[in-house]
Amino acid sequence: MADMVQPDSNSLQILGDDSSVPSSPATVRNDCSITPLTPSPSPRVEVRPRMACPFSVVVAIDFGTTSSGYAFSFTQDSEAIHMMKRWEGGDPGVANQKSPTCLLLTPELRFHSFGFAARDFYHDLDPEEARHWLYFDKFKMKIHSTSDLTMEKELEAVNGRRVRAIEVFAHALRFFREHALKEVKDQSSSVLEGDEIRWVITVPAVWRQPAKQFMREAAYLAGLVSPDSPEQLLIALEPEAASIYCRKLRLHQVLDLSLQPITNGLELDESRPFDSSFRQAREQLRRSRHSRTFLVESGTGELWSELQTGDRYIVADCGGGTVDLTVHQIEQPQGTLKELYKASGGPYGAVGVDLAFEAMLCQIFGEDFIQSFKAKRPAAWVDLTIAFEARKRTAAPGRANALNISLPFSFIDYYKRHRGQSVEAALRRSNMNIVKWSSQGMLRLTQEAMNELFQPTIVNIVKHIEELMAKPEVHGVRFLFLVGGFAESPMLQKAVQKSLGQTCRIIIPHDVGLTILKGAVLFGLDPTVVRVRRCPLTYGVGVLNRFIEGRHPRDKLLIKDGREWCTDILDRFVSVDQSVALGEVVRRSYTPARLGQRKIIINIYCSATDDVTYISDPGVRKCGTITLDLPEPLPLPGAVGGAGGGVPERREIRATMQFGDTEIKVTAVDVMSNRSVRASIDFLSN
């Protein structure tokens, strides 16, 4: 059985000068069990040569809150990005380049369908039967909002039944895997082996390490790649992927809001609605999508020709669940990207408008009724949310006529039986003048009502972008790229243009909902394109240092073997918002305390600020563990040094950590034998 680090034993030592000692058995805090070998927190740079892509094809999955999709590219023809096939089902007249992120499980918890197929089948179920089926939608953000995410986290289906989240995500990823593999094989001239495919999964940049690791574990469970080949799967950050694609844009592929002056939702030069040019661009794009293959520039697109070296821009990924902001600088002539400020954002996605609509329904019909209807008629509730989603997309500033939202017959009937009066009477009694009733069984939402639903979310988005642009590191931004599904909304476009149009150029790619997906493919083809990233948090471990009277508090004093030590000092690996280049590493050396020890476990701590000294300071929390599995030491020829003659030499394990990728990675080597040591980093076990 492997030895584990115990809180009260000399379980871990560190190699170093005469000031290094093992941890003390006296301390009640088990977190401070090592002293630093290399106290400098500055990462070292290892320049790694640009490697040829070892894979034949890259498949990217854009796993969104409201819609998802995949695309792929063959490495021999990397300028062609193939979008997935049209989805079965869906809304008539709409080019379904992506599928709704909804999953249906049978009452026995087996996978049934995903996307439009799941939505339509659930809709057609008998209401009584539907109560036994498990329908999940918009479940991605539950991972972001969980502060103590573990593999045991559960998700609740519309009918109230709960399933482990990792299984829900794995079902969805397995669905994409099967669809993508079939399509890739149909288009490939040769037989592809599993290890020839590199997979890329997108996540919000504001997600922390546990959520990123969760997606990786779900991909392993879904069979995308084996845990023994982690390099086959990349986690891409959504605004970063969009930024990578935006480098390739040509002028005819974008809408420049800076060239569209508006007043009261109408263009100055004509009386066309504000969003008409964007709709024309979308229609043109739909007509040209027969091939589903997009060609991208081999270098950077002509949009960048006016950018000077050092110019900076913001990508605002406005999705269903989050708004995710990243600030990049393009480095000429190589076209690599440098992150200038740590990723920021928050839960201000389009789902906020849906929640505001639900709150409005609760205000009109009563929260107890809405909760009862959701529980007893789950499929009809889903129908109502779909009806609102379709109308939400057509909301535009300056629109004169009301938006009609059909209420399912079961809603009208259930309300009459539950409350003993009509829906129309409830509307009158609510005194909500901005919502009217239509005799055709529809709620009529006035422009004022739509503004009320959109404004809280839009105000949060604009405020967040403005706060970011006010930071000194971000000063002088030339472009603001709006991407993501919510960026298609004329309501959001107008608000951003009105607030920020005088500050920078606001650019929207025509295929705005697919920008992240295409960028994720490009990232999979060349993961070195983002050369410098910023650390979102301060990371480190707890160590012992020499106690200095007057500098260290007495409650941190530890006396061991006659020497005075200060416990709980945070030895930083990296600091929040620190620039870390790809390939930069942080090294620390550790030695097992006992002969025959087979495992070293080191607790990692993080903080949102850098103004911390001890792991016990406010805001510092344990966020993960590094595990080093120690192989049997190789037999050494003859006796090894040491004053005692036959005492074996202390064993040094050198751990190397990388913070410049989208995920934190750790490797380790046994210095004496130069053998690799199995090293893992875990953020899901807290």
C-alpha positions in Angstrom: 0.0 0.0 0.0 1.4 3.4 -1.0 2.4 5.8 1.8 0.2 8.9 2.0 1.2 12.2 3.5 -0.1 12.2 7.0 -0.9 15.4 8.9 1.4 14.6 11.8 4.3 12.7 10.4 7.6 13.6 8.7 6.0 12.7 5.4 7.7 15.0 3.1 11.1 16.6 2.9 12.8 18.9 0.4 16.3 19.0 -0.8 18.3 22.1 -0.4 20.9 23.8 1.7 21.4 23.5 5.5 18.3 25.6 6.1 16.0 22.9 4.7 14.3 20.6 7.2 11.5 18.1 7.0 8.1 19.2 8.3 7.4 19.2 11.9 5.2 16.6 13.7 4.2 19.4 16.1 2.1 21.5 13.8 -1.7 20.9 13.8 -1.9 22.2 10.2 -0.9 19.4 7.8 -0.7 21.9 4.9 2.8 23.2 5.6 4.9 20.1 5.1 7.7 21.3 2.8 10.4 24.0 2.6 11.2 25.5 -0.7 14.2 24.5 -2.7 13.9 27.4 -5.2 12.2 30.3 -3.5 12.0 32.4 -6.6 8.5 32.4 -8.1 9.6 33.4 -11.5 9.0 30.7 -14.1 11.8 29.6 -16.4 11.4 29.6 -20.1 12.0 26.5 -22.2 11.7 27.4 -25.8 10.1 24.5 -27.5 10.4 24.1 -31.3 7.3 24.3 -33.4 6.3 20.6 -33.9 4.6 19.2 -36.9 1.0 18.2 -36.0 1.2 14.5 -35.2 -2.6 14.0 -35.9 -4.3 13.5 -39.3 -7.5 15.3 -38.3 -8.7 17.8 -35.7 -12.3 17.6 -34.4 -13.5 20.5 -32.3 -16.7 20.4 -30.2 -18.2 23.7 -29.2 -20.2 22.7 -26.1 -22.5 25.6 -25.5 -25.1 26.4 -22.9 -27.9 26.8 -25.4 -26.5 25.3 -28.6 -23.6 23.0 -29.5 -21.9 21.7 -32.6 -18.7 20.3 -34.1 -16.3 21.0 -37.0 -13.2 19.3 -38.3 -10.2 19.8 -40.5 -7.7 17.5 -42.0 -4.1 18.5 -41.2 -3.0 18.0 -44.9 -5.6 20.6 -45.9 -5.8 22.8 -42.8 -7.2 25.8 -44.6 -10.5 24.0 -45.1 -12.8 23.8 -42.1 -15.7 21.4 -42.5 -18.8 22.2 -40.5 -21.1 19.4 -39.3 -24.0 18.1 -41.3 -27.5 19.7 -41.0 -29.3 18.4 -38.0 -32.5 16.4 -38.2 -35.6 18.2 -36.9 -35.2 21.8 -35.9 -37.1 25.0 -36.8 -38.4 25.3 -40.4 -36.5 27.8 -42.5 -33.5 28.0 -40.2 -30.1 26.8 -41.2 -29.3 24.5 -38.2 -25.5 24.7 -38.2 -25.6 23.9 -34.4 -28.0 21.8 -32.3 -29.7 22.8 -29.0 -27.8 21.5 -26.0 -30.5 19.3 -24.7 -30.4 15.6 -23.7 -33.1 13.0 -23.3 -32.7 9.9 -21.1 -35.2 7.1 -20.9 -36.9 6.4 -17.5 -34.3 3.6 -17.1 -31.5 6.3 -17.4 -30.4 5.1 -20.8 -29.4 7.6 -23.6 -32.2 8.2 -26.0 -31.4 11.3 -28.0 -29.7 14.7 -28.1 -30.5 18.1 -29.7 -33.5 18.6 -32.0 -34.3 14.9 -31.8 -34.4 15.0 -28.0 -36.5 18.2 -28.0 -39.0 16.9 -30.6 -39.4 13.4 -29.1 -40.0 14.9 -25.6 -42.6 17.3 -27.1 -44.5 14.4 -28.6 -44.6 12.2 -25.5 -47.9 11.8 -23.7 -47.9 14.3 -20.7 -48.2 11.5 -18.2 -45.4 9.5 -19.8 -43.2 12.5 -20.2 -43.1 12.9 -16.4 -40.9 9.7 -16.2 -38.4 10.7 -18.9 -35.3 12.8 -18.0 -34.9 15.9 -20.1 -31.9 18.2 -19.5 -31.2 21.5 -21.1 -29.0 24.5 -20.4 -27.1 22.3 -18.0 -23.6 23.5 -18.8 -23.6 26.5 -16.4 -24.3 24.3 -13.4 -20.7 23.3 -13.6 -19.5 26.9 -13.5 -21.8 27.9 -10.6 -20.7 25.0 -8.3 -18.0 26.2 -5.9 -17.1 22.8 -4.7 -17.3 20.8 -7.9 -16.5 17.0 -7.6 -17.1 13.9 -9.7 -20.2 13.3 -7.6 -22.0 16.5 -8.6 -25.6 15.8 -9.7 -27.9 17.6 -12.2 -31.7 17.8 -12.0 -33.8 16.9 -15.0 -36.9 18.9 -15.8 -39.0 16.2 -14.0 -36.9 16.6 -10.8 -35.0 13.3 -11.0 -31.2 13.6 -10.4 -28.3 12.1 -12.3 -24.5 12.4 -11.9 -23.4 15.4 -13.9 -20.4 13.6 -15.3 -22.7 11.0 -16.9 -24.9 13.7 -18.5 -21.9 15.4 -20.0 -20.4 12.1 -21.2 -23.7 11.1 -22.9 -23.6 14.4 -24.9 -19.9 14.1 -25.8 -20.4 10.5 -26.8 -23.2 11.6 -29.2 -20.9 14.2 -30.8 -18.0 11.6 -31.0 -20.2 9.1 -32.9 -21.6 11.8 -35.3 -18.2 13.4 -36.0 -16.3 10.1 -36.5 -18.9 8.9 -39.0 -18.7 12.2 -41.0 -14.9 12.3 -40.8 -14.7 8.7 -42.1 -17.1 9.5 -44.9 -14.8 12.3 -46.1 -11.4 10.6 -45.5 -9.7 8.8 -48.3 -7.8 6.5 -45.8 -8.8 4.5 -42.8 -8.3 6.6 -39.6 -7.1 5.1 -36.4 -8.3 6.5 -33.1 -5.0 8.0 -32.1 -4.8 10.0 -35.4 -7.6 12.3 -34.2 -7.0 15.3 -32.0 -10.1 16.4 -30.1 -10.8 19.9 -28.9 -13.5 20.9 -26.4 -14.4 24.5 -25.7 -15.0 26.0 -22.3 -15.5 29.5 -21.0 -12.2 31.3 -20.1 -13.7 32.3 -16.7 -14.0 28.6 -15.8 -11.6 27.5 -13.1 -9.4 24.5 -13.1 -12.0 22.1 -11.5 -14.5 22.8 -14.3 -11.9 22.3 -17.0 -10.8 19.0 -15.4 -14.4 18.0 -15.2 -14.8 18.4 -19.0 -11.7 16.3 -19.5 -12.9 13.5 -17.2 -16.3 13.6 -19.1 -14.4 13.2 -22.4 -12.5 10.2 -21.0 -15.8 8.6 -19.9 -17.3 9.3 -23.3 -14.4 7.5 -25.0 -13.1 10.5 -27.0 -9.6 9.7 -25.8 -7.9 7.4 -23.3 -6.6 8.9 -20.0 -3.3 7.4 -21.0 -3.2 9.8 -24.0 -4.1 13.2 -22.5 -2.3 15.1 -25.2 -4.9 13.9 -27.7 -7.5 16.2 -26.1 -7.1 20.0 -25.8 -9.3 22.2 -23.7 -9.8 25.5 -25.7 -11.0 28.7 -24.1 -14.0 30.1 -26.0 -13.0 33.8 -26.4 -9.4 32.7 -27.2 -10.7 30.4 -29.9 -12.8 33.3 -31.3 -9.7 35.5 -31.2 -7.7 32.9 -33.2 -10.4 32.9 -35.9 -10.8 36.6 -35.9 -7.2 37.0 -37.0 -8.2 35.3 -40.3 -11.1 37.6 -41.1 -11.4 39.5 -44.4 -13.3 42.8 -44.7 -16.3 41.2 -46.5 -16.7 38.7 -43.6 -17.6 41.2 -40.9 -20.1 43.8 -40.0 -18.5 47.0 -38.7 -20.9 48.7 -36.3 -18.7 51.8 -36.3 -19.9 52.4 -39.9 -23.6 52.1 -38.9 -24.5 55.3 -37.0 -27.9 54.9 -35.3 -30.5 57.0 -33.6 -33.5 55.5 -31.8 -32.8 52.1 -33.4 -32.9 53.4 -37.0 -30.0 54.1 -39.3 -29.4 57.8 -40.1 -29.1 57.4 -43.8 -32.2 55.3 -44.3 -35.3 54.3 -42.3 -34.3 50.7 -42.2 -34.4 48.9 -38.9 -31.0 48.8 -37.2 -30.5 45.1 -37.6 -31.4 44.8 -41.3 -27.8 44.9 -42.7 -26.9 42.1 -40.2 -29.9 40.1 -41.3 -28.9 40.6 -45.0 -25.4 39.3 -44.2 -26.9 36.3 -42.4 -29.2 35.5 -45.3 -26.3 35.8 -47.8 -24.3 33.5 -45.6 -27.1 30.9 -45.4 -27.4 30.9 -49.2 -23.6 30.2 -49.6 -23.5 27.4 -47.0 -24.3 24.5 -49.3 -20.8 23.0 -49.1 -20.5 23.5 -45.3 -16.8 24.0 -45.9 -15.1 27.3 -45.0 -11.8 28.4 -46.3 -9.6 30.4 -44.0 -6.6 32.6 -44.7 -3.2 31.0 -44.5 -1.8 34.1 -42.8 -3.7 36.9 -41.1 -6.7 38.5 -42.8 -6.7 41.9 -44.4 -8.7 43.3 -41.4 -5.4 43.3 -39.6 -3.4 45.1 -42.2 -4.0 48.5 -40.4 -3.0 47.1 -37.0 0.5 48.1 -35.8 2.6 45.7 -33.7 1.5 46.2 -30.1 -2.1 47.2 -31.0 -4.6 45.5 -28.7 -8.2 44.3 -29.0 -11.0 42.7 -26.9 -13.0 39.7 -27.8 -16.4 39.6 -26.0 -17.9 36.1 -26.3 -21.6 36.7 -25.5 -23.0 33.2 -25.2 -26.0 31.5 -23.7 -24.6 31.2 -20.2 -21.7 33.5 -19.8 -20.1 36.6 -21.2 -16.4 35.9 -21.5 -13.8 38.7 -22.2 -10.2 38.3 -23.3 -7.7 41.0 -24.3 -5.2 40.1 -26.9 -2.3 41.7 -28.7 -1.3 40.4 -32.1 2.4 39.8 -32.6 3.7 40.5 -36.1 5.0 39.1 -38.4 4.4 35.6 -36.9 0.7 36.4 -36.1 0.9 34.8 -32.6 -1.3 36.2 -29.8 -0.4 37.6 -26.4 -3.0 37.9 -23.6 -2.7 41.3 -21.9 -5.2 40.8 -19.0 -6.5 37.8 -17.2 -9.8 36.4 -18.5 -12.9 38.1 -17.0 -16.6 37.8 -17.4 -19.6 36.4 -15.6 -23.0 34.7 -15.8 -24.5 37.4 -18.1 -25.5 35.2 -21.0 -28.7 35.1 -23.0 -30.2 32.7 -20.4 -30.6 35.8 -18.2 -33.3 37.0 -20.6 -35.0 33.5 -20.3 -34.9 33.7 -16.5 -36.4 37.3 -16.6 -39.3 35.9 -18.7 -39.9 33.1 -16.2 -39.9 35.7 -13.4 -42.4 37.7 -15.4 -44.7 34.7 -15.7 -44.4 34.1 -11.9 -45.4 37.7 -11.4 -48.5 37.3 -13.5 -49.6 33.7 -12.7 -48.0 33.1 -9.3 -44.7 31.4 -8.5 -46.5 28.4 -7.0 -48.5 27.8 -10.2 -45.4 28.0 -12.4 -43.4 25.6 -10.2 -46.4 23.2 -10.2 -46.9 23.4 -14.0 -43.1 22.7 -14.6 -43.3 19.6 -12.3 -46.7 18.3 -13.7 -46.4 19.3 -17.3 -42.6 19.3 -18.0 -42.9 18.8 -21.8 -45.4 21.7 -22.1 -43.0 23.9 -20.1 -40.2 23.1 -22.5 -42.5 24.0 -25.4 -43.2 27.4 -23.8 -39.5 28.1 -23.4 -38.8 27.1 -27.0 -41.6 29.5 -28.2 -40.1 32.3 -26.2 -36.5 31.5 -27.5 -37.7 31.8 -31.1 -39.4 35.1 -30.5 -36.5 36.4 -28.4 -34.2 36.2 -31.4 -36.5 38.5 -33.4 -36.5 41.3 -30.7 -35.0 44.5 -32.0 -34.8 48.0 -30.8 -37.4 50.4 -32.2 -39.7 47.5 -33.1 -43.2 48.9 -33.3 -45.4 45.8 -33.1 -45.6 43.4 -30.1 -44.0 40.0 -30.0 -46.6 37.1 -29.8 -45.7 34.1 -27.7 -48.0 31.1 -27.9 -49.1 29.6 -24.6 -49.5 25.8 -24.8 -53.1 24.7 -24.5 -52.1 22.6 -21.5 -50.9 25.8 -19.8 -54.3 27.6 -20.3 -56.2 24.5 -19.3 -54.0 23.7 -16.3 -54.3 27.3 -15.0 -58.1 27.2 -15.3 -58.3 24.0 -13.3 -55.7 25.0 -10.8 -56.9 28.5 -10.2 -60.5 28.4 -11.3 -60.2 31.4 -13.6 -58.9 32.2 -17.1 -55.4 33.2 -18.1 -56.9 36.5 -19.4 -58.3 37.3 -16.0 -54.9 36.6 -14.4 -53.3 39.1 -16.8 -55.9 41.8 -15.9 -55.5 41.2 -12.2 -51.7 41.4 -12.4 -51.9 45.1 -13.6 -49.0 44.3 -15.9 -49.9 46.7 -18.8 -46.8 45.9 -20.9 -48.1 42.3 -21.5 -51.5 41.9 -23.3 -53.6 38.9 -24.1 -54.5 37.8 -27.6 -57.7 35.9 -28.3 -55.6 33.4 -30.4 -54.1 32.1 -27.1 -51.0 34.3 -27.2 -49.2 36.6 -24.8 -48.4 39.9 -26.5 -45.1 41.4 -25.2 -44.8 45.1 -26.0 -41.4 46.7 -26.8 -41.4 48.0 -23.3 -41.8 44.4 -22.0 -38.9 43.1 -24.2 -36.7 46.0 -23.0 -37.5 45.0 -19.4 -36.5 41.4 -20.1 -33.3 42.3 -21.9 -32.0 45.3 -20.0 -30.6 43.7 -16.8 -28.5 41.2 -18.8 -27.4 43.8 -21.4 -26.5 46.4 -18.7 -24.3 43.8 -17.0 -22.5 43.0 -20.3 -21.8 46.7 -21.2 -20.8 47.5 -17.7 -18.3 44.6 -17.6 -16.7 45.7 -21.0 -16.5 49.3 -19.8 -14.8 48.3 -16.6 -12.3 46.2 -18.5 -11.5 49.0 -20.9 -10.9 51.4 -18.0 -8.0 49.2 -16.8 -4.5 50.6 -17.5 -3.3 47.3 -19.1 -6.2 47.5 -21.6 -5.8 51.2 -22.5 -5.7 51.9 -26.2 -7.9 49.1 -27.5 -8.5 49.5 -31.2 -11.2 46.8 -31.9 -14.0 45.1 -29.9 -15.1 41.8 -31.5 -18.6 40.7 -30.5 -18.9 36.9 -30.9 -21.2 34.1 -29.6 -24.9 33.4 -30.2 -26.1 36.4 -28.1 -24.0 38.7 -30.3 -26.6 38.2 -33.0 -29.2 40.0 -30.9 -29.9 43.5 -32.3 -30.8 44.6 -28.7 -27.3 43.8 -27.5 -25.6 45.2 -30.7 -27.4 48.6 -30.3 -26.5 48.8 -26.5 -22.8 48.1 -27.1 -22.6 50.5 -30.1 -24.3 53.2 -28.1 -22.0 52.9 -25.1 -18.7 52.0 -26.8 -18.9 53.0 -30.4 -17.0 56.2 -29.9 -14.2 54.4 -28.0 -13.2 51.6 -30.5 -14.4 49.9 -33.7 -17.0 47.2 -33.0 -16.7 44.3 -35.3 -19.1 41.3 -35.6 -18.2 38.4 -37.9 -21.0 37.4 -40.2 -21.1 33.8 -39.0 -20.9 35.0 -35.4 -22.4 31.9 -33.8 -19.7 29.7 -35.5 -16.7 31.9 -34.7 -15.7 29.9 -31.6 -16.1 26.5 -33.4 -13.9 27.5 -36.3 -11.3 29.0 -33.9 -11.3 25.8 -31.9 -10.3 23.9 -35.0 -7.5 26.3 -35.7 -6.3 26.0 -32.1 -6.2 22.2 -32.4 -4.1 22.5 -35.6 -1.7 24.8 -33.8 -1.9 25.1 -30.0 1.1 27.3 -29.9 -0.7 30.3 -31.5 -1.4 31.9 -28.1 2.1 32.5 -27.0 1.5 34.3 -23.7 -1.4 34.0 -21.2 -2.2 35.6 -17.9 -2.7 33.7 -14.7 -6.3 33.9 -13.4 -5.2 33.2 -9.8 -2.2 33.0 -7.5 -1.1 29.4 -7.0 1.4 27.9 -4.5 2.1 25.5 -1.7 2.5 25.8 2.0 6.2 25.7 3.2 8.4 26.2 6.3 10.9 29.0 6.4 13.3 30.2 9.0 11.4 32.1 11.7 12.4 35.8 11.9 11.5 37.6 15.1 9.5 40.7 14.4 8.6 39.7 10.9 6.7 36.5 11.5 3.8 36.2 14.0 4.4 34.0 17.1 1.4 31.7 16.4 3.3 30.5 13.3 6.4 29.6 15.3 7.5 25.9 15.2 10.5 24.6 17.0 12.0 21.4 15.6 15.4 19.9 16.6 16.3 23.2 18.3 15.6 25.3 15.3 12.8 27.9 14.9 10.6 27.7 11.8 7.7 29.7 10.5 4.8 27.5 9.2 2.1 28.1 6.6 4.2 30.4 4.3 2.8 30.4 0.8 5.5 29.5 -1.7 4.1 31.0 -4.9 4.4 29.1 -8.2 2.7 31.9 -10.1 0.9 35.2 -9.2 -2.5 36.4 -10.3 -2.4 38.2 -13.7 1.2 37.3 -14.2 2.3 36.8 -17.8 3.3 33.2 -18.5 4.6 32.2 -21.9 3.9 28.9 -23.5 6.7 26.5 -22.4 7.6 28.4 -19.2 7.9 26.1 -16.3 8.1 26.2 -12.5 10.3 23.6 -10.9 10.4 22.3 -7.3 12.3 19.3 -5.9 11.0 17.0 -3.2 12.3 14.0 -1.4 10.3 11.2 0.3 10.8 11.2 4.1 10.9 7.4 4.4 12.7 4.6 2.5 10.1 2.6 0.5 7.7 5.5 0.3 5.6 5.1 -2.8 3.6 8.3 -3.0 4.1 12.0 -2.3 0.9 14.2 -2.1 1.3 18.0 -2.1 -1.6 20.3 -1.4 -2.0 23.3 -3.8 -3.5 26.6 -2.7 -4.9 29.5 -4.7 -6.0 33.0 -4.1 -7.8 35.7 -6.2 -5.2 38.3 -5.0 -1.5 38.4 -4.7 -1.6 40.2 -1.4 -1.2 37.0 0.7 1.6 35.7 2.8 0.3 32.6 4.5 -2.0 29.7 3.4 -4.2 30.6 6.4 -4.8 34.2 5.1 -8.4 35.2 4.2 -9.2 34.3 0.6 -6.6 31.5 0.3 -8.1 28.1 -0.2 -6.9 24.6 -0.9 -7.8 23.9 -4.5 -6.1 20.7 -5.5 -3.3 18.2 -5.0 -0.2 17.1 -6.9 0.4 13.4 -6.6 3.8 11.9 -7.4 3.9 8.1 -7.7 7.4 6.9 -6.9 8.8 3.8 -8.7 11.0 1.3 -6.9 14.5 2.9 -6.8 17.0 1.2 -9.1 19.8 -0.8 -7.3 23.0 1.2 -7.1 26.4 -0.3 -7.6 28.3 -0.2 -4.3 27.7 1.9 -1.2 26.3 5.4 -1.7 27.7 8.5 0.1 26.7 9.9 3.4 28.5 10.1 6.7 27.1 6.8 7.9 28.8 4.8 5.1 25.9 2.5 4.3 23.1 5.2 4.4 21.5 5.4 1.0 21.5 8.8 -0.7 18.4 11.0 -0.3 16.2 10.6 -3.3 15.3 13.7 -5.3 12.0 14.0 -7.3 12.0 17.1 -9.5 8.4 18.3 -10.4 7.9 20.6 -13.4 4.7 22.6 -13.6 3.3 24.5 -16.6 0.9 27.4 -16.2 1.0 28.8 -19.7 -1.4 26.4 -21.3 -5.2 26.3 -21.0 -4.8 23.7 -18.2 -2.2 23.4 -15.5 0.1 20.5 -16.2 2.7 18.7 -14.1 5.5 16.2 -14.9 8.1 14.8 -12.7 11.5 12.9 -12.9 13.5 10.8 -10.5 16.8 12.7 -10.7 19.1 9.8 -9.7 17.8 7.4 -12.3 16.5 10.0 -14.8 13.3 8.0 -14.9 9.9 9.7 -15.4 7.7 9.7 -12.3 3.9 9.4 -12.8 2.6 12.8 -11.7 -1.0 14.0 -11.7 -2.8 17.2 -10.6 -6.3 16.9 -9.2 -8.8 19.8 -8.7 -11.9 17.7 -8.2 -11.2 15.8 -5.0 -11.6 18.7 -2.5 
